[in-house]
C-alpha cells in the first residue's frame, strides 16, 4: 500500500447524533453494498476505487482510492507486475467505476516538507499488536498515530475550532476486532439506561464476558478475526435481554445471531453498576429504572447464556508464573465522556501485552501469526485509570489449561483490571 484516500459522505452519519463516529452497531440492520473497481495495471502500480452504498437509499456512504505498488520481498523495492497480472487487470477487463471517484480531489500524493506552523508533536512506539504478517507496522495503524496526535492536541487546546475531541469522526471501516463486539453488546444497555438514569449518576461496566462461537469466524482463514466486510452481506441480529435490576447493579444477556442459519455467533454477559459521578462510588438505581427493569418487564433470555460458566468475576492474586510484562500509558484517544480509560480500551493493553509475548517467543506453542481464535474473553474492572496513567500489564499461562491466559493490569501497584482469554 503506497497511498490511500477515504472520502466520508454525509449519509454515513445519518444514524448517529451530532456526527459522532459511526460504529459497527450502526451497520447491523442496514443493507450495505461494497463495490471494488480495480484499475488497469501500470508497470509497478495499480489503483483501486471502492464504494460503500446504502442499498435502501442508494446513498454513497464511503468512497475510497487505494494505490498499491508491487514490491520485491528481498530488496523491498518496487518491481514490475507479472505478465499474468497485467492480463488480468487491463483496459479491457477493468471497469472505471462510478463517476464519484473523478469528483474526489487527490490529496497528499507527493512528499512535502515539514510545515513551519507545526501545532503539536507526539512520539509513539510501535507495539507488537500493530505488526502485520509482513513484519512491519500495518498500514491501518498509522492512522492510530495520526488520531492520537490530533486528539492530544485538541485536548490540550492547541487546535482551535473543534470544541471536543469527541466531535472527531473516525473511520468506521476499521477491523471489527473481538473487543469491538464488546461495544456492540453494550450499546443497547447504554442507550436504554442513559434515558432513564438520574442526572448525577452514570452507568459503569463492572464485568463483561464474551463467548465466541465457530460461526463467527466463518469464511475467514485460520480462524482469524472477522473484519466489517465479512458482515456486509451477512444478515445479523443483535438481541439484548436485560435482567431484573438489583439495588446498584444491572446485568444484560446479549446474543449476536446469523438470521439465515440461526447460528449464534457471539453471546455476552455484561454487569453494569450505577455510580455517583461526584463520589465515584456505587449508588442505588432510581425508581423509574427499577420499574423499567422489573421482573415483569425483563426476559430471561436464551438458555445458551445460562450455560456459560462465569469466569474472572473474583479478584485473584498475581500469578507466580508471569510470562511477560508490558508498560503502557493511557492516551487521549482512549478517554471517554466519563473522563477515564474507556472499558473497551483495557483490551488494547491486554492484546498489546499478549502480542508482544508471542512475537518475542515467550509462548512457543503459538506463532506470531495468531492461528488460534478467541473462544472466550472475560474482564473485571476494579479501578478507574486517567489520562497519562502508567498501566503495567502482565500475562500468565494457566498451568492446568494451556489455552487460557490470565492478565493483571496495575497502576501504582494497585490492581485496576484483570482479564482472561481462552483460545479455541
GUGUPA-176390 format. One record per residue (C-alpha): residue number from 1; residue in one letter; x, y, z. Coordinates in steps of 0.25 Angstrom, whole numbers. Layout:
% GUGUPA-176390
  seq  type   east  north     up
  NUM     A      X      Y      Z
...
END
This chain:
% GUGUPA-176390
  seq  type   east  north     up
    1     X      0      0      0
    2     X      6     13     -5
    3     X     -5     23     -4
    4     X    -19     23      2
    5     X    -31     33      2
    6     X    -44     31      8
    7     X    -56     41      6
    8     X    -67     40     16
    9     X    -81     45     11
   10     X    -92     52     20
   11     X   -101     40     19
   12     X    -91     31     27
   13     X    -95     39     39
   14     X   -110     39     37
   15     X   -112     29     48
   16     X   -103     36     58
   17     X   -105     48     66
   18     X    -96     61     65
   19     X    -88     54     54
   20     X    -82     45     65
   21     X    -73     33     59
   22     X    -81     22     52
   23     X    -79      8     58
   24     X    -82     -6     54
   25     X    -95     -5     62
   26     X   -100      5     52
   27     X    -98     -5     41
   28     X   -104    -17     47
   29     X   -118    -15     42
   30     X   -114     -7     29
   31     X   -113    -13     16
   32     X   -100     -9     10
   33     X    -92    -12     -3
   34     X    -77    -10     -5
   35     X    -72    -10    -19
   36     X    -58    -11    -23
   37     X    -53     -6    -36
   38     X    -38    -10    -39
   39     X    -32     -1    -50
   40     X    -22     -5    -61
   41     X     -9     -8    -56
   42     X      3      1    -59
   43     X     17     -4    -59
   44     X     19     -5    -44
   45     X      6      0    -38
   46     X     -9     -2    -38
   47     X    -20      7    -33
   48     X    -34      2    -27
   49     X    -47     10    -26
   50     X    -56      5    -15
   51     X    -70     10    -12
   52     X    -79      7      0
   53     X    -94      9     -3
   54     X   -107      8      6
   55     X   -115     -1     -3
   56     X   -128      4      3
   57     X   -126     19      0
   58     X   -115     17    -11
   59     X   -107     28     -4
   60     X    -92     27     -4
   61     X    -86     25     10
   62     X    -71     24      7
   63     X    -63     25     -6
   64     X    -48     21     -6
   65     X    -36     21    -15
   66     X    -24     12    -12
   67     X    -11     11    -19
   68     X     -3     -2    -18
   69     X     12     -3    -22
   70     X     17    -17    -25
   71     X     29    -19    -16
   72     X     41    -29    -17
   73     X     41    -36     -3
   74     X     56    -38     -3
   75     X     60    -24     -7
   76     X     47    -17     -2
   77     X     48     -8    -15
   78     X     37     -6    -26
   79     X     37    -17    -36
   80     X     29    -19    -49
   81     X     16    -27    -48
   82     X     16    -41    -54
   83     X     10    -43    -68
   84     X     -2    -51    -64
   85     X     -6    -39    -54
   86     X     -5    -30    -66
   87     X    -14    -39    -74
   88     X    -24    -39    -62
   89     X    -25    -24    -60
   90     X    -24    -17    -73
   91     X    -32     -6    -81
   92     X    -42    -17    -86
   93     X    -44    -25    -73
   94     X    -45    -13    -63
   95     X    -58     -5    -60
   96     X    -55     10    -58
   97     X    -65     11    -46
   98     X    -75     21    -43
   99     X    -73     36    -46
  100     X    -72     39    -31
  101     X    -57     36    -32
  102     X    -54     46    -42
  103     X    -60     56    -33
  104     X    -51     53    -21
  105     X    -39     62    -21
  106     X    -26     55    -19
  107     X    -18     60     -7
  108     X     -5     56      0
  109     X      0     49    -13
  110     X     14     55    -12
  111     X     25     57     -1
  112     X     24     71      5
  113     X     34     78     15
  114     X     30     79     29
  115     X     21     91     31
  116     X     27    103     38
  117     X     14    105     46
  118     X     14     91     53
  119     X      4     92     65
  120     X      8     79     72
  121     X     17     67     72
  122     X     15     54     79
  123     X     25     42     80
  124     X     19     28     79
  125     X     25     14     80
  126     X     20      3     70
  127     X     14     -9     78
  128     X     14    -24     75
  129     X     -1    -23     72
  130     X      1    -13     61
  131     X     11    -22     53
  132     X      5    -30     41
  133     X      9    -42     34
  134     X     20    -35     26
  135     X     27    -31     39
  136     X     24    -16     39
  137     X     14     -6     44
  138     X      1     -9     38
  139     X     -4      2     29
  140     X    -17      3     36
  141     X     -9      6     49
  142     X     -2     18     44
  143     X    -16     25     46
  144     X    -15     22     61
  145     X     -3     31     62
  146     X    -10     42     54
  147     X    -22     42     63
  148     X    -14     41     75
  149     X     -6     53     72
  150     X    -19     61     67
  151     X    -27     57     79
  152     X    -16     61     89
  153     X    -14     74     82
  154     X    -29     77     83
  155     X    -30     72     98
  156     X    -18     82    101
  157     X    -25     93     94
  158     X    -14     94     83
  159     X    -25     92     72
  160     X    -35    103     71
  161     X    -49    102     65
  162     X    -52     88     70
  163     X    -58     88     84
  164     X    -57     74     88
  165     X    -48     62     84
  166     X    -61     54     83
  167     X    -66     62     71
  168     X    -55     56     62
  169     X    -61     45     54
  170     X    -53     32     52
  171     X    -52     22     40
  172     X    -64     13     43
  173     X    -58      2     33
  174     X    -47     -1     43
  175     X    -45    -16     47
  176     X    -56    -22     54
  177     X    -47    -27     66
  178     X    -53    -36     76
  179     X    -52    -25     86
  180     X    -61    -16     77
  181     X    -72    -27     80
  182     X    -72    -22     94
  183     X    -77     -9     89
  184     X    -87    -16     80
  185     X    -93    -24     92
  186     X    -93    -12    102
  187     X    -99     -2     92
  188     X   -113     -6     96
  189     X   -110     -5    110
  190     X   -104      9    109
  191     X   -116     14    100
  192     X   -127      9    110
  193     X   -120     13    123
  194     X   -116     27    118
  195     X   -130     32    116
  196     X   -135     27    130
  197     X   -123     29    139
  198     X   -123     40    149
  199     X   -114     52    145
  200     X   -104     51    156
  201     X   -101     36    153
  202     X    -94     29    141
  203     X    -94     14    138
  204     X    -80      8    138
  205     X    -78     -6    133
  206     X    -72    -15    144
  207     X    -71    -28    138
  208     X    -72    -33    124
  209     X    -71    -47    117
  210     X    -71    -50    102
  211     X    -73    -64     97
  212     X    -69    -66     82
  213     X    -74    -78     74
  214     X    -69    -84     62
  215     X    -79    -78     53
  216     X    -73    -64     56
  217     X    -60    -68     48
  218     X    -68    -73     36
  219     X    -61    -70     23
  220     X    -48    -65     30
  221     X    -35    -72     28
  222     X    -29    -79     40
  223     X    -40    -74     49
  224     X    -34    -60     48
  225     X    -43    -49     54
  226     X    -54    -45     44
  227     X    -54    -31     38
  228     X    -66    -22     36
  229     X    -66    -26     21
  230     X    -69    -40     26
  231     X    -83    -35     31
  232     X    -87    -27     19
  233     X    -95    -38     12
  234     X    -98    -45     25
  235     X   -111    -43     32
  236     X   -109    -42     47
  237     X   -118    -39     58
  238     X   -113    -34     72
  239     X   -123    -37     83
  240     X   -122    -31     97
  241     X   -128    -37    110
  242     X   -127    -28    122
  243     X   -129    -36    135
  244     X   -137    -31    147
  245     X   -130    -19    153
  246     X   -123    -20    167
  247     X   -120     -9    176
  248     X   -108     -3    170
  249     X   -105    -13    158
  250     X   -112    -18    145
  251     X   -108    -30    137
  252     X   -110    -32    122
  253     X   -110    -44    113
  254     X   -107    -41     99
  255     X   -107    -50     86
  256     X   -102    -48     72
  257     X   -108    -58     62
  258     X   -108    -60     47
  259     X   -122    -59     43
  260     X   -121    -68     31
  261     X   -115    -80     39
  262     X   -120    -76     53
  263     X   -106    -79     57
  264     X   -101    -72     70
  265     X    -88    -64     66
  266     X    -86    -58     80
  267     X    -92    -57     93
  268     X    -89    -48    104
  269     X    -92    -44    119
  270     X    -90    -30    124
  271     X    -91    -25    138
  272     X    -93    -10    140
  273     X    -92     -3    153
  274     X    -99     11    156
  275     X    -88     21    160
  276     X    -90     34    166
  277     X    -81     43    158
  278     X    -77     52    170
  279     X    -73     41    179
  280     X    -69     31    169
  281     X    -76     20    177
  282     X    -88     11    174
  283     X   -101     17    177
  284     X   -116     11    177
  285     X   -123     12    163
  286     X   -134     22    162
  287     X   -149     17    164
  288     X   -152     19    149
  289     X   -140     10    146
  290     X   -145     -1    155
  291     X   -159      0    149
  292     X   -153     -1    135
  293     X   -145    -13    138
  294     X   -154    -20    148
  295     X   -157    -35    148
  296     X   -169    -33    140
  297     X   -162    -25    129
  298     X   -150    -34    127
  299     X   -147    -46    119
  300     X   -139    -58    124
  301     X   -132    -59    110
  302     X   -128    -71    102
  303     X   -123    -83    110
  304     X   -109    -82    104
  305     X   -106    -71    113
  306     X   -109    -79    125
  307     X   -100    -90    121
  308     X    -87    -81    120
  309     X    -78    -82    132
  310     X    -75    -69    138
  311     X    -60    -66    139
  312     X    -52    -55    144
  313     X    -62    -50    154
  314     X    -54    -50    166
  315     X    -41    -43    169
  316     X    -29    -53    169
  317     X    -15    -52    173
  318     X     -4    -48    163
  319     X      1    -61    157
  320     X     15    -66    160
  321     X     18    -71    146
  322     X     17    -58    139
  323     X     22    -59    124
  324     X     22    -45    120
  325     X     21    -31    125
  326     X     17    -18    117
  327     X     16     -4    122
  328     X      6      5    115
  329     X      2     20    116
  330     X    -13     24    115
  331     X    -14     34    104
  332     X    -25     44    100
  333     X    -32     35     89
  334     X    -35     25    100
  335     X    -42     34    109
  336     X    -57     34    109
  337     X    -68     44    113
  338     X    -67     39    128
  339     X    -53     45    128
  340     X    -46     31    130
  341     X    -40     20    121
  342     X    -52     14    113
  343     X    -55      0    117
  344     X    -53     -5    103
  345     X    -39      1    103
  346     X    -34     -8    114
  347     X    -34    -19    103
  348     X    -23    -11     96
  349     X    -14    -13    107
  350     X    -17    -27    108
  351     X    -15    -30     94
  352     X     -2    -22     93
  353     X      4    -30    104
  354     X     -1    -43     98
  355     X      4    -40     84
  356     X     18    -35     89
  357     X     19    -48     97
  358     X     17    -56     85
  359     X     26    -48     76
  360     X     37    -49     86
  361     X     36    -65     86
  362     X     31    -65    100
  363     X     19    -74     96
  364     X     25    -85     88
  365     X     12    -92     86
  366     X      7    -80     78
  367     X     14    -74     66
  368     X     14    -59     62
  369     X      2    -60     52
  370     X     -8    -64     63
  371     X    -14    -76     57
  372     X    -23    -78     69
  373     X    -36    -71     70
  374     X    -42    -66     83
  375     X    -53    -74     89
  376     X    -55    -67    102
  377     X    -51    -53    107
  378     X    -55    -48    121
  379     X    -51    -35    128
  380     X    -53    -30    143
  381     X    -52    -15    144
  382     X    -47    -11    158
  383     X    -42      4    158
  384     X    -42     15    148
  385     X    -30     20    140
  386     X    -28     34    136
  387     X    -20     41    125
  388     X     -5     39    126
  389     X     -6     28    136
  390     X      4     17    134
  391     X     -2      3    134
  392     X      6     -9    135
  393     X      0    -22    129
  394     X      5    -36    132
  395     X      1    -49    125
  396     X      2    -63    131
  397     X     -2    -76    125
  398     X    -11    -85    132
  399     X     -4    -98    137
  400     X    -16   -107    137
  401     X    -21   -102    123
  402     X    -10    -96    113
  403     X    -21    -90    105
  404     X    -25    -80    116
  405     X    -17    -67    118
  406     X    -19    -58    131
  407     X    -16    -43    131
  408     X    -14    -33    142
  409     X    -14    -18    139
  410     X     -8    -10    150
  411     X     -6      5    153
  412     X      3      9    164
  413     X      4     -5    168
  414     X    -11     -5    170
  415     X    -20    -15    162
  416     X    -29     -7    153
  417     X    -34    -19    144
  418     X    -32    -34    142
  419     X    -35    -41    129
  420     X    -35    -55    124
  421     X    -35    -60    109
  422     X    -37    -75    105
  423     X    -34    -79     91
  424     X    -40    -90     83
END
